[in-house]
């Protein structure tokens, strides 16, 4: 093999050929070789189903448990041409025995085999004893998928499945029986009159704790629950059906009232997906939801499969139901490390078919001069009627985060809780709300800071020019210090009345902000005023602006994001980085000025959590969000 080849994992990251790379697989090809440094055995064979694509100067292999790209030498395809048949037929020992020790071909062969072992594409030689599972098709599937094929086959050999349905002759039930039988597991079909007509419940015993999945539909959308106990599968199915049916009626209020049966082909595919998840759970194989490396799925949160017949589509979604019975449902993710991760979790909670919260999106709203997002809260919790919220921010991602927090607070009880992506974000929002309310009620008996010290702020100039120039809104800006010598300021923008005069009042509030510098406060107040004006135009409705949040999300937005040397505060990225550096000191100042801060809502009791944790606050905490208790009398 001439030249120095390189290997690439599934993300195509080049590494030297002599370096071993771990892609996360713990299969027999890699995990069982810990004692000999991961070197392949002479009896190894290629995992069934591994596809190979020759390249001009390399090779690409892909299987169910990993993929590998070798590049850097035209000899790689030549060596593979000699090696492929022995690897697929189990003749590796004889092939290697015919190679001269120390030769270039022997070295190239061992290098290639080492890379296959590193990426979990090799299996040990078949054991002398017969395969634990006699069905050749099932054995090939296990060999292609399992980290330890013999152990997985032994578990399936002892498994016993049961399919429960209100009508045992329904297409979904009979398809599930066929799929489980094809997987080599004995199946019992049992009628259960308590199940809805379109739901089936699949259970498996004999491989450890009983496991179950449910499949059915709500509206026109089919589903398959994540594996769990029988009680958990029943509870998840009931919650999903209620949610999917409600969503279907909300999307199409003219839906036909009569019951619509699932088409037979769709029912068969749904039942097959349910059987697949159950067989994987019984054999302790990776759940099918984890095989595609879908970046939308959140590690640690169970995933449900949602499927539509027209157009045909099926994908997994992170989801927790209101009844969290099993231990693995009592999950609590760490706070998101940055804004992008927070938005991933918002997308999961706001999935339009099964999410319990609305997903803020730009929709058809204009995105200039200020990015806008909107969402409609359901009539649930403390929201007695649906309510459409619209808001903006310096960037669309920040506007979406702020709107999501406002929607969650509205459903929890707007004057009782404050929501944030992490503890710092929630605390910053809560303290700003408190400070703005207290300062609005306090007399302004101190001279305002000299405008010469803050009127040149580039973000202020931009948003003030947009408000008074581009939007032609007559407005007045006021900035006041929170307390003598305190690095905290409140800025307020009010519309100037058309006919100012004695007794006409100060004019309606357009925007306000509380920040660490007068320039930042004035800039955020002007931005809030532009948002208020554009929101009123887009929604054809007015109303007071929401409490200020300002730079509370700046640390999240700046986390892990490098700032170029030329990004001064005139650039949004540079401004957010500056705000992030001042946020902790600002929160300490506001806490000192306005007393004890908000407290985190108490967690669910831990060693024996309740069977039902349907509260929205608990769900938000499970997804890593922070919910602070801010009693109404303290706000």
LOPA-394049 format. One record per residue (C-alpha): residue in three letters; y, z, x. Coordinates in Angstrom, 2 decimals. Example, Ala and Ser with C-alpha at 12.3 -4.5 7.8 and 13.67 -1.06 7.14 Angstrom:
2
REC   kolmi        yy        zz        xx
REC     ALA     -4.50      7.80     12.30
REC     SER     -1.06      7.14     13.67
//
This chain:
635
REC   kolmi        yy        zz        xx
REC     UNK      0.00      0.00      0.00
REC     UNK      3.13     -1.18      1.74
REC     UNK      6.41      0.59      1.32
REC     UNK      6.99      4.00     -0.19
REC     UNK      6.32      3.89     -3.95
REC     UNK      8.16      6.09     -6.38
REC     UNK      6.96      7.68     -9.59
REC     UNK      8.85      8.14    -12.82
REC     UNK      8.10     10.48    -15.68
REC     UNK      8.86      9.80    -19.34
REC     UNK     12.58     10.07    -18.61
REC     UNK     12.28      7.52    -15.74
REC     UNK     13.45     10.00    -13.11
REC     UNK     12.51      8.75     -9.67
REC     UNK     10.78     11.13     -7.27
REC     UNK      9.16     10.50     -3.89
REC     UNK      5.54      9.42     -4.08
REC     UNK      4.44     12.48     -2.16
REC     UNK      6.03     14.92     -4.61
REC     UNK      4.09     16.27     -7.55
REC     UNK      6.02     16.29    -10.81
REC     UNK      5.22     18.52    -13.77
REC     UNK      6.03     16.96    -17.15
REC     UNK      5.02     20.01    -19.10
REC     UNK      1.39     19.02    -19.72
REC     UNK     -1.26     21.67    -19.13
REC     UNK     -4.28     19.50    -19.66
REC     UNK     -7.60     19.67    -17.92
REC     UNK     -6.48     17.04    -15.49
REC     UNK     -3.78     19.28    -14.15
REC     UNK     -4.33     22.85    -15.32
REC     UNK     -8.01     23.03    -14.31
REC     UNK     -7.24     21.98    -10.75
REC     UNK     -5.13     24.97     -9.82
REC     UNK     -7.72     26.02     -7.26
REC     UNK     -7.66     22.75     -5.31
REC     UNK     -3.95     21.91     -5.39
REC     UNK     -4.20     19.53     -8.36
REC     UNK     -6.28     16.91     -6.48
REC     UNK     -8.49     14.67     -8.65
REC     UNK    -12.25     15.10     -8.64
REC     UNK    -14.57     12.18     -7.88
REC     UNK    -15.92     12.29    -11.41
REC     UNK    -12.55     12.04    -13.17
REC     UNK    -11.93      9.41    -15.82
REC     UNK     -8.86      7.99    -17.53
REC     UNK     -7.90      9.52    -20.85
REC     UNK     -9.01      7.29    -23.74
REC     UNK     -6.22      5.25    -25.26
REC     UNK     -4.12      5.08    -22.07
REC     UNK     -2.22      1.78    -22.06
REC     UNK     -1.30      0.04    -18.81
REC     UNK      1.49     -2.46    -18.16
REC     UNK      1.56     -4.13    -14.72
REC     UNK      5.04     -4.53    -13.23
REC     UNK      6.19     -6.91    -10.51
REC     UNK      6.07     -4.18     -7.89
REC     UNK      4.53     -1.32     -9.78
REC     UNK      2.71     -0.06    -12.83
REC     UNK      3.49      1.73    -16.10
REC     UNK      0.88      3.89    -17.84
REC     UNK      1.34      5.70    -21.13
REC     UNK     -0.95      7.98    -23.08
REC     UNK     -0.71     10.59    -25.80
REC     UNK     -0.11     13.45    -23.35
REC     UNK      2.23     11.76    -20.85
REC     UNK      3.45      8.57    -19.23
REC     UNK      4.02      7.43    -15.69
REC     UNK      5.80      4.60    -13.90
REC     UNK      4.90      3.74    -10.29
REC     UNK      7.26      1.42     -8.44
REC     UNK      8.08      0.40     -4.89
REC     UNK      5.17     -1.75     -3.71
REC     UNK      3.53     -5.00     -4.79
REC     UNK      0.22     -3.42     -3.74
REC     UNK      0.27     -0.99     -6.68
REC     UNK     -0.98     -3.53     -9.30
REC     UNK     -3.60     -4.74     -6.80
REC     UNK     -4.98     -1.25     -6.23
REC     UNK     -4.98     -0.61     -9.97
REC     UNK     -6.95     -3.79    -10.56
REC     UNK     -9.71     -2.34     -8.38
REC     UNK     -9.46      1.17     -9.79
REC     UNK     -9.13      0.62    -13.55
REC     UNK    -12.72     -0.18    -14.44
REC     UNK    -14.25      2.76    -12.51
REC     UNK    -11.68      5.07    -14.11
REC     UNK    -12.42      3.89    -17.64
REC     UNK    -16.22      3.85    -17.24
REC     UNK    -16.66      7.09    -15.27
REC     UNK    -17.61      5.34    -12.03
REC     UNK    -14.85      6.80     -9.88
REC     UNK    -17.26      8.65     -7.59
REC     UNK    -19.12      5.48     -6.63
REC     UNK    -15.87      3.54     -6.15
REC     UNK    -14.35      6.15     -3.84
REC     UNK    -17.62      6.48     -1.95
REC     UNK    -17.41      2.81     -1.02
REC     UNK    -13.95      3.16      0.55
REC     UNK    -13.65      3.84      4.25
REC     UNK    -12.27      7.34      4.87
REC     UNK     -8.77      7.23      6.34
REC     UNK     -8.21      3.59      5.38
REC     UNK     -4.99      2.39      3.76
REC     UNK     -6.83      1.49      0.53
REC     UNK     -8.40      4.97      0.36
REC     UNK     -4.99      6.59      0.91
REC     UNK     -3.35      4.37     -1.72
REC     UNK     -6.14      5.13     -4.20
REC     UNK     -5.87      8.88     -3.67
REC     UNK     -2.06      8.73     -4.04
REC     UNK     -2.34      6.87     -7.34
REC     UNK     -5.04      9.23     -8.61
REC     UNK     -2.86     12.19     -7.67
REC     UNK      0.00     10.84     -9.76
REC     UNK     -2.31     10.31    -12.74
REC     UNK     -3.51     13.89    -12.43
REC     UNK      0.06     15.21    -12.15
REC     UNK      0.97     13.48    -15.42
REC     UNK     -2.15     14.62    -17.33
REC     UNK     -3.66     11.16    -17.65
REC     UNK     -7.07     12.11    -16.19
REC     UNK    -10.01     13.97    -17.68
REC     UNK    -12.83     15.76    -15.88
REC     UNK    -16.16     14.02    -15.80
REC     UNK    -18.25     14.54    -18.96
REC     UNK    -20.32     17.75    -18.76
REC     UNK    -24.06     17.59    -18.31
REC     UNK    -24.53     19.09    -21.78
REC     UNK    -23.90     16.90    -24.86
REC     UNK    -20.36     16.69    -26.16
REC     UNK    -19.69     19.57    -28.60
REC     UNK    -18.70     17.01    -31.23
REC     UNK    -21.27     14.26    -31.91
REC     UNK    -18.90     11.82    -33.67
REC     UNK    -17.76      9.30    -31.00
REC     UNK    -14.46      8.53    -32.76
REC     UNK    -13.57     12.22    -33.03
REC     UNK    -14.63     12.78    -29.41
REC     UNK    -12.31      9.97    -28.24
REC     UNK     -9.40     11.46    -30.23
REC     UNK    -10.00     14.90    -28.74
REC     UNK    -10.29     13.49    -25.22
REC     UNK     -7.03     11.59    -25.66
REC     UNK     -5.13     14.60    -27.02
REC     UNK     -6.53     17.94    -25.92
REC     UNK     -5.63     19.90    -22.84
REC     UNK     -9.19     21.25    -22.82
REC     UNK    -11.32     18.75    -24.77
REC     UNK    -14.56     20.76    -24.73
REC     UNK    -12.88     23.84    -26.16
REC     UNK    -11.11     21.80    -28.85
REC     UNK    -14.35     20.04    -29.82
REC     UNK    -16.18     23.37    -30.04
REC     UNK    -13.52     24.74    -32.39
REC     UNK    -13.75     21.71    -34.69
REC     UNK    -17.54     21.97    -34.70
REC     UNK    -17.30     25.42    -36.29
REC     UNK    -14.44     24.60    -38.69
REC     UNK    -14.86     24.48    -42.46
REC     UNK    -12.10     22.96    -44.61
REC     UNK    -11.19     23.24    -48.26
REC     UNK     -8.91     21.06    -50.36
REC     UNK     -7.37     22.65    -53.46
REC     UNK     -5.73     20.55    -56.18
REC     UNK     -5.04     20.84    -59.88
REC     UNK     -6.88     17.51    -60.32
REC     UNK     -9.68     17.10    -57.75
REC     UNK     -9.85     13.38    -58.58
REC     UNK     -6.19     12.72    -57.81
REC     UNK     -5.42     10.12    -55.11
REC     UNK     -3.87     12.76    -52.85
REC     UNK     -6.86     15.12    -53.05
REC     UNK     -9.49     12.43    -52.51
REC     UNK     -7.50     10.98    -49.59
REC     UNK     -7.29     14.41    -47.97
REC     UNK    -11.05     14.86    -48.28
REC     UNK    -11.64     11.47    -46.65
REC     UNK     -9.26     12.25    -43.79
REC     UNK    -10.79     15.66    -43.05
REC     UNK    -14.30     14.24    -43.24
REC     UNK    -13.32     11.49    -40.80
REC     UNK    -12.14     14.28    -38.50
REC     UNK    -15.67     15.65    -38.43
REC     UNK    -15.03     18.77    -40.52
REC     UNK    -17.12     19.68    -43.61
REC     UNK    -14.88     19.78    -46.69
REC     UNK    -15.08     21.54    -50.04
REC     UNK    -12.99     20.19    -52.93
REC     UNK    -11.88     22.98    -55.28
REC     UNK     -9.83     22.74    -58.49
REC     UNK     -6.82     25.05    -58.66
REC     UNK     -5.02     24.92    -62.02
REC     UNK     -2.12     26.95    -60.62
REC     UNK     -1.02     24.09    -58.35
REC     UNK      1.49     21.49    -59.61
REC     UNK      0.00     18.03    -60.31
REC     UNK      1.29     16.39    -57.12
REC     UNK      0.58     19.23    -54.69
REC     UNK     -2.53     19.79    -52.61
REC     UNK     -3.36     22.74    -50.37
REC     UNK     -5.55     22.24    -47.31
REC     UNK     -7.14     25.25    -45.59
REC     UNK     -9.46     25.64    -42.60
REC     UNK    -11.65     28.61    -41.63
REC     UNK    -13.98     29.47    -38.79
REC     UNK    -11.66     28.79    -35.86
REC     UNK     -9.78     32.07    -35.80
REC     UNK     -7.14     33.04    -38.36
REC     UNK     -7.24     30.89    -41.50
REC     UNK     -4.69     28.09    -41.38
REC     UNK     -3.27     26.01    -44.21
REC     UNK     -0.85     23.18    -44.91
REC     UNK      0.48     21.94    -48.23
REC     UNK      1.47     18.41    -49.19
REC     UNK      3.22     17.13    -52.27
REC     UNK      6.53     15.80    -53.41
REC     UNK      9.86     16.76    -54.89
REC     UNK     11.71     13.95    -56.59
REC     UNK     10.79     10.75    -54.72
REC     UNK     10.32     12.47    -51.35
REC     UNK      6.94     13.61    -50.09
REC     UNK      6.45     16.50    -47.71
REC     UNK      3.87     18.22    -45.49
REC     UNK      4.51     21.84    -44.53
REC     UNK      4.06     23.29    -41.05
REC     UNK      0.69     25.00    -40.46
REC     UNK      0.61     28.65    -41.47
REC     UNK     -1.23     31.14    -43.60
REC     UNK     -2.23     30.19    -47.12
REC     UNK      0.51     32.38    -48.60
REC     UNK      3.10     30.84    -46.26
REC     UNK      2.02     27.29    -47.10
REC     UNK      2.26     27.99    -50.83
REC     UNK      5.71     29.57    -50.47
REC     UNK      7.01     26.73    -48.27
REC     UNK      5.71     24.12    -50.68
REC     UNK      7.36     25.73    -53.69
REC     UNK     10.70     26.04    -51.86
REC     UNK     10.59     22.46    -50.58
REC     UNK      9.75     21.04    -53.99
REC     UNK     12.60     22.95    -55.60
REC     UNK     15.05     21.82    -52.93
REC     UNK     13.93     18.17    -52.90
REC     UNK     13.97     17.95    -56.70
REC     UNK     17.46     19.45    -56.83
REC     UNK     18.69     16.99    -54.21
REC     UNK     17.16     14.04    -56.05
REC     UNK     18.89     15.05    -59.29
REC     UNK     22.19     15.55    -57.50
REC     UNK     21.99     12.10    -55.91
REC     UNK     20.97     10.37    -59.11
REC     UNK     22.06     12.23    -62.20
REC     UNK     20.61      9.42    -64.30
REC     UNK     17.05      9.96    -63.01
REC     UNK     14.35      9.44    -65.62
REC     UNK     13.19     12.76    -67.02
REC     UNK      9.51     11.77    -67.28
REC     UNK      7.10     12.63    -64.48
REC     UNK      6.65      9.86    -61.88
REC     UNK      3.35      9.77    -59.97
REC     UNK      3.17      9.05    -56.25
REC     UNK      1.84      5.54    -55.46
REC     UNK     -1.73      5.62    -54.25
REC     UNK     -1.03      4.25    -50.77
REC     UNK      1.82      6.69    -50.27
REC     UNK     -0.39      9.56    -51.43
REC     UNK     -3.10      8.52    -48.97
REC     UNK     -0.66      8.45    -46.05
REC     UNK      0.78     11.83    -47.02
REC     UNK     -2.69     13.36    -47.33
REC     UNK     -3.66     11.87    -43.96
REC     UNK     -0.62     13.43    -42.32
REC     UNK     -1.51     16.81    -43.84
REC     UNK     -5.11     16.53    -42.65
REC     UNK     -3.91     15.58    -39.17
REC     UNK     -1.71     18.68    -38.91
REC     UNK     -4.54     20.90    -40.17
REC     UNK     -7.10     19.45    -37.73
REC     UNK     -4.68     19.93    -34.83
REC     UNK     -4.09     23.53    -35.88
REC     UNK     -7.85     24.15    -36.17
REC     UNK     -8.56     22.69    -32.70
REC     UNK     -5.45     24.33    -31.21
REC     UNK     -4.00     20.95    -30.29
REC     UNK     -0.24     20.28    -30.14
REC     UNK      1.28     19.92    -33.59
REC     UNK      2.04     16.26    -34.39
REC     UNK      5.70     17.19    -34.90
REC     UNK      6.01     17.88    -31.16
REC     UNK      4.44     14.65    -29.91
REC     UNK      7.43     12.35    -30.32
REC     UNK      9.89     14.50    -28.31
REC     UNK     12.38     14.14    -31.16
REC     UNK     15.69     15.59    -29.88
REC     UNK     16.66     16.57    -33.43
REC     UNK     13.87     19.15    -33.62
REC     UNK     14.72     22.67    -32.51
REC     UNK     12.15     24.41    -30.28
REC     UNK     10.85     27.54    -31.96
REC     UNK     11.66     26.45    -35.53
REC     UNK      8.73     25.10    -37.61
REC     UNK      9.04     21.47    -38.67
REC     UNK      8.21     19.91    -42.02
REC     UNK      7.35     16.26    -42.52
REC     UNK      9.49     14.43    -45.07
REC     UNK      8.44     10.98    -46.25
REC     UNK      9.88      8.36    -48.60
REC     UNK      7.96      5.49    -50.12
REC     UNK     10.90      3.11    -50.64
REC     UNK     11.96      2.38    -48.01
REC     UNK      8.90      3.58    -46.14
REC     UNK      9.94      6.32    -43.73
REC     UNK      8.57      9.60    -42.44
REC     UNK     10.01     12.04    -39.91
REC     UNK      9.93     15.72    -39.04
REC     UNK     12.77     18.18    -39.61
REC     UNK     13.27     21.74    -38.40
REC     UNK     13.14     23.95    -41.49
REC     UNK     12.69     27.59    -42.47
REC     UNK     11.97     28.50    -46.06
REC     UNK     13.38     31.45    -47.98
REC     UNK     10.06     33.34    -47.84
REC     UNK      9.17     33.97    -44.22
REC     UNK      5.77     35.64    -44.39
REC     UNK      4.09     34.67    -41.12
REC     UNK      5.13     36.18    -37.82
REC     UNK      6.12     32.82    -36.31
REC     UNK      8.61     32.32    -39.16
REC     UNK     10.58     35.39    -38.03
REC     UNK     12.23     33.47    -35.24
REC     UNK     15.73     33.98    -33.88
REC     UNK     17.05     31.32    -31.52
REC     UNK     19.43     32.21    -28.73
REC     UNK     23.06     31.21    -29.37
REC     UNK     23.73     27.55    -28.54
REC     UNK     24.80     26.95    -24.95
REC     UNK     27.40     24.38    -25.89
REC     UNK     29.02     22.41    -28.67
REC     UNK     26.41     19.62    -28.67
REC     UNK     23.60     22.12    -29.20
REC     UNK     25.55     23.82    -32.00
REC     UNK     25.95     20.46    -33.75
REC     UNK     22.19     19.82    -33.44
REC     UNK     21.56     23.05    -35.33
REC     UNK     24.21     22.20    -37.91
REC     UNK     22.46     18.87    -38.49
REC     UNK     19.14     20.68    -39.04
REC     UNK     20.67     23.19    -41.47
REC     UNK     22.54     20.41    -43.23
REC     UNK     19.73     17.85    -43.58
REC     UNK     20.67     16.08    -46.79
REC     UNK     17.26     16.46    -48.48
REC     UNK     16.01     19.90    -47.48
REC     UNK     18.90     21.66    -45.72
REC     UNK     20.33     24.78    -47.39
REC     UNK     23.88     24.10    -46.16
REC     UNK     26.12     21.06    -46.39
REC     UNK     26.51     18.88    -43.30
REC     UNK     30.18     18.15    -42.51
REC     UNK     30.58     14.43    -41.87
REC     UNK     33.55     12.05    -41.57
REC     UNK     32.39      9.99    -44.54
REC     UNK     35.03      7.42    -45.45
REC     UNK     37.94      9.66    -44.47
REC     UNK     40.59      8.20    -42.15
REC     UNK     40.21      9.40    -38.56
REC     UNK     43.82      8.82    -37.52
REC     UNK     46.14     10.46    -36.79
REC     UNK     43.76     13.45    -36.92
REC     UNK     39.92     13.44    -37.13
REC     UNK     38.76     14.65    -40.55
REC     UNK     35.39     15.79    -41.89
REC     UNK     34.27     16.82    -45.34
REC     UNK     31.37     18.53    -47.09
REC     UNK     30.57     19.86    -50.54
REC     UNK     29.14     23.36    -50.88
REC     UNK     26.43     23.85    -53.50
REC     UNK     26.80     26.23    -56.41
REC     UNK     24.85     29.01    -54.73
REC     UNK     25.39     32.47    -53.29
REC     UNK     28.99     33.54    -53.84
REC     UNK     30.06     29.97    -54.69
REC     UNK     29.84     29.78    -58.48
REC     UNK     30.63     26.05    -58.54
REC     UNK     30.40     23.17    -56.06
REC     UNK     33.47     22.92    -53.88
REC     UNK     34.55     20.11    -51.59
REC     UNK     36.01     21.19    -48.26
REC     UNK     37.97     18.94    -45.94
REC     UNK     39.28     19.83    -42.51
REC     UNK     40.34     18.46    -39.18
REC     UNK     40.58     19.32    -35.52
REC     UNK     41.59     17.95    -32.15
REC     UNK     38.20     16.16    -32.09
REC     UNK     35.71     15.28    -34.81
REC     UNK     32.97     17.49    -33.36
REC     UNK     35.30     20.49    -33.44
REC     UNK     36.35     19.65    -37.00
REC     UNK     32.68     19.52    -38.07
REC     UNK     31.93     22.89    -36.48
REC     UNK     34.92     24.56    -38.11
REC     UNK     34.12     23.10    -41.52
REC     UNK     30.49     24.21    -41.29
REC     UNK     31.57     27.78    -40.56
REC     UNK     34.01     27.74    -43.46
REC     UNK     31.31     26.41    -45.83
REC     UNK     28.87     29.12    -44.73
REC     UNK     31.52     31.80    -45.23
REC     UNK     32.26     30.49    -48.71
REC     UNK     28.58     30.76    -49.66
REC     UNK     28.25     34.21    -48.09
REC     UNK     31.43     35.60    -49.59
REC     UNK     34.63     34.23    -48.12
REC     UNK     36.35     37.60    -47.63
REC     UNK     33.30     39.46    -46.36
REC     UNK     31.80     37.49    -43.48
REC     UNK     32.90     35.40    -40.51
REC     UNK     30.51     32.83    -39.07
REC     UNK     30.50     31.41    -35.55
REC     UNK     28.25     29.33    -33.34
REC     UNK     27.95     32.25    -30.91
REC     UNK     29.31     35.81    -30.75
REC     UNK     32.48     34.80    -28.90
REC     UNK     33.25     32.02    -31.36
REC     UNK     32.73     34.25    -34.41
REC     UNK     34.76     37.09    -32.88
REC     UNK     37.60     34.73    -31.98
REC     UNK     37.75     33.35    -35.51
REC     UNK     37.64     36.80    -37.10
REC     UNK     40.32     38.28    -34.84
REC     UNK     42.64     35.31    -35.40
REC     UNK     42.25     35.68    -39.17
REC     UNK     43.08     39.37    -38.99
REC     UNK     46.02     38.89    -36.63
REC     UNK     47.51     36.10    -38.76
REC     UNK     47.34     38.22    -41.89
REC     UNK     48.81     41.30    -40.25
REC     UNK     51.62     39.35    -38.54
REC     UNK     52.47     37.52    -41.77
REC     UNK     53.08     40.88    -43.46
REC     UNK     55.02     42.39    -40.55
REC     UNK     58.83     42.08    -40.28
REC     UNK     60.10     39.73    -37.57
REC     UNK     62.65     42.07    -36.03
REC     UNK     62.24     40.76    -32.48
REC     UNK     63.87     37.64    -31.06
REC     UNK     61.46     34.69    -30.78
REC     UNK     60.43     33.48    -27.32
REC     UNK     62.75     30.99    -25.68
REC     UNK     61.73     27.47    -26.84
REC     UNK     62.53     26.19    -23.36
REC     UNK     59.37     27.98    -22.15
REC     UNK     56.97     26.31    -24.58
REC     UNK     58.52     23.31    -26.34
REC     UNK     57.39     20.98    -23.55
REC     UNK     53.68     21.61    -24.20
REC     UNK     52.14     18.08    -24.31
REC     UNK     49.84     18.84    -27.23
REC     UNK     52.73     20.31    -29.19
REC     UNK     54.86     17.24    -28.56
REC     UNK     52.04     14.98    -29.74
REC     UNK     51.24     16.81    -32.97
REC     UNK     54.86     17.64    -33.83
REC     UNK     55.89     14.01    -33.37
REC     UNK     52.94     12.97    -35.54
REC     UNK     53.96     15.39    -38.29
REC     UNK     57.70     14.81    -38.38
REC     UNK     57.81     11.22    -37.13
REC     UNK     54.72      9.28    -38.11
REC     UNK     54.06     11.24    -41.33
REC     UNK     57.78     11.84    -41.97
REC     UNK     57.25     15.43    -43.11
REC     UNK     60.39     17.61    -42.93
REC     UNK     59.13     20.77    -41.30
REC     UNK     60.25     23.86    -39.43
REC     UNK     58.34     25.55    -36.60
REC     UNK     58.60     29.27    -35.83
REC     UNK     56.92     31.17    -32.99
REC     UNK     56.77     34.98    -32.74
REC     UNK     55.20     37.33    -30.24
REC     UNK     52.52     39.60    -31.66
REC     UNK     53.82     42.68    -29.82
REC     UNK     56.12     43.45    -26.90
REC     UNK     54.56     42.36    -23.60
REC     UNK     51.42     41.13    -25.38
REC     UNK     49.98     37.73    -24.47
REC     UNK     49.44     36.77    -28.10
REC     UNK     51.68     34.64    -30.31
REC     UNK     51.71     33.45    -33.90
REC     UNK     53.19     30.08    -34.76
REC     UNK     53.95     28.91    -38.30
REC     UNK     54.86     25.46    -39.62
REC     UNK     56.49     25.26    -43.05
REC     UNK     57.67     22.30    -45.06
REC     UNK     61.45     22.25    -45.49
REC     UNK     62.31     22.17    -49.20
REC     UNK     63.90     18.95    -50.45
REC     UNK     66.94     20.86    -51.65
REC     UNK     67.29     23.90    -49.40
REC     UNK     69.62     26.56    -50.58
REC     UNK     69.94     30.22    -51.49
REC     UNK     66.85     31.54    -53.25
REC     UNK     64.69     28.48    -52.60
REC     UNK     62.29     30.38    -50.31
REC     UNK     60.99     29.50    -46.86
REC     UNK     58.97     26.50    -48.02
REC     UNK     55.20     26.07    -48.35
REC     UNK     52.99     26.92    -45.40
REC     UNK     51.49     23.87    -43.69
REC     UNK     49.81     25.45    -40.69
REC     UNK     49.60     28.53    -38.55
REC     UNK     47.91     29.61    -35.35
REC     UNK     47.41     32.67    -33.15
REC     UNK     46.93     31.94    -29.45
REC     UNK     47.51     33.39    -26.00
REC     UNK     50.62     31.32    -25.18
REC     UNK     53.51     30.19    -27.38
REC     UNK     52.83     26.56    -26.49
REC     UNK     49.17     26.74    -27.52
REC     UNK     50.07     28.54    -30.77
REC     UNK     52.76     25.99    -31.62
REC     UNK     50.41     23.08    -30.81
REC     UNK     47.62     24.39    -33.02
REC     UNK     50.05     25.17    -35.84
REC     UNK     51.38     21.61    -35.70
REC     UNK     47.82     20.25    -35.61
REC     UNK     46.95     22.38    -38.65
REC     UNK     50.02     21.06    -40.45
REC     UNK     49.02     17.44    -39.78
REC     UNK     45.53     18.26    -41.05
REC     UNK     46.94     19.85    -44.21
REC     UNK     49.10     16.82    -44.96
REC     UNK     46.35     14.27    -44.30
REC     UNK     43.77     16.31    -46.20
REC     UNK     46.05     16.49    -49.23
REC     UNK     46.59     12.72    -49.07
REC     UNK     42.89     11.93    -48.66
REC     UNK     41.69     14.36    -51.32
REC     UNK     44.68     13.85    -53.63
REC     UNK     44.99     17.61    -53.83
REC     UNK     47.04     20.28    -52.16
REC     UNK     46.47     23.91    -51.39
REC     UNK     47.14     26.46    -48.71
REC     UNK     45.66     25.79    -45.27
REC     UNK     42.63     27.83    -44.23
REC     UNK     43.01     30.83    -41.90
REC     UNK     43.65     29.80    -38.30
REC     UNK     40.79     29.32    -35.86
REC     UNK     42.62     27.46    -33.12
REC     UNK     40.98     27.69    -29.72
REC     UNK     38.07     29.93    -30.73
REC     UNK     35.65     27.05    -30.13
REC     UNK     37.16     26.06    -26.78
REC     UNK     34.58     27.94    -24.63
REC     UNK     31.77     26.18    -26.50
REC     UNK     33.44     22.79    -26.14
REC     UNK     34.12     23.31    -22.43
REC     UNK     30.71     24.78    -21.52
REC     UNK     28.92     22.53    -19.06
REC     UNK     31.53     19.77    -19.41
REC     UNK     33.21     18.84    -16.11
REC     UNK     36.95     18.30    -16.24
REC     UNK     38.44     15.53    -14.12
REC     UNK     41.30     16.38    -11.79
REC     UNK     43.68     14.20    -13.78
REC     UNK     42.86     15.84    -17.14
REC     UNK     45.91     18.02    -17.69
REC     UNK     46.60     19.80    -21.01
REC     UNK     47.85     16.49    -22.39
REC     UNK     44.20     15.45    -22.55
REC     UNK     42.08     17.22    -25.16
REC     UNK     39.36     18.00    -22.62
REC     UNK     41.82     19.51    -20.17
REC     UNK     43.50     21.51    -22.93
REC     UNK     40.18     22.90    -24.15
REC     UNK     39.26     23.92    -20.60
REC     UNK     42.56     25.79    -20.27
REC     UNK     42.06     27.47    -23.64
REC     UNK     38.52     28.50    -22.68
REC     UNK     39.89     30.28    -19.63
REC     UNK     42.32     32.33    -21.77
REC     UNK     40.02     33.08    -24.73
REC     UNK     38.42     36.31    -23.52
REC     UNK     41.75     37.89    -22.61
REC     UNK     43.23     36.83    -25.95
REC     UNK     40.37     38.43    -27.87
REC     UNK     40.77     41.65    -25.89
REC     UNK     44.49     41.67    -26.70
REC     UNK     43.95     41.07    -30.43
REC     UNK     41.25     43.74    -30.53
REC     UNK     43.60     46.23    -28.89
REC     UNK     46.45     45.39    -31.28
REC     UNK     44.52     45.32    -34.55
REC     UNK     41.83     47.95    -34.21
REC     UNK     38.07     47.71    -34.24
REC     UNK     36.71     44.24    -34.42
REC     UNK     34.14     42.93    -36.88
REC     UNK     30.52     44.01    -36.56
REC     UNK     27.37     41.95    -36.52
REC     UNK     25.33     42.11    -39.69
REC     UNK     22.29     44.34    -39.17
REC     UNK     19.13     42.46    -38.17
REC     UNK     15.96     42.50    -40.23
REC     UNK     13.80     45.54    -39.49
REC     UNK     11.44     44.80    -36.64
REC     UNK      8.21     45.92    -36.44
REC     UNK      7.39     45.10    -40.05
REC     UNK      9.84     42.51    -41.37
REC     UNK     10.01     42.08    -45.12
REC     UNK      8.06     39.27    -46.69
REC     UNK     11.17     37.75    -48.19
REC     UNK     14.30     37.15    -46.09
REC     UNK     16.10     34.64    -48.26
REC     UNK     19.61     35.67    -47.31
REC     UNK     21.82     32.96    -45.88
REC     UNK     23.03     35.36    -43.18
REC     UNK     19.44     35.86    -42.00
REC     UNK     18.83     32.11    -41.95
REC     UNK     21.97     31.47    -39.91
REC     UNK     20.91     34.14    -37.43
REC     UNK     17.48     32.53    -37.15
REC     UNK     19.17     29.32    -36.03
REC     UNK     21.21     31.21    -33.43
REC     UNK     24.52     31.47    -35.31
REC     UNK     26.48     34.72    -35.41
REC     UNK     27.44     36.33    -38.72
REC     UNK     30.05     39.09    -38.49
REC     UNK     30.67     41.59    -41.25
REC     UNK     34.39     41.64    -42.02
REC     UNK     34.91     43.85    -45.09
REC     UNK     37.46     42.62    -47.58
REC     UNK     39.63     45.71    -47.24
REC     UNK     39.92     45.10    -43.49
REC     UNK     41.09     41.54    -43.97
//
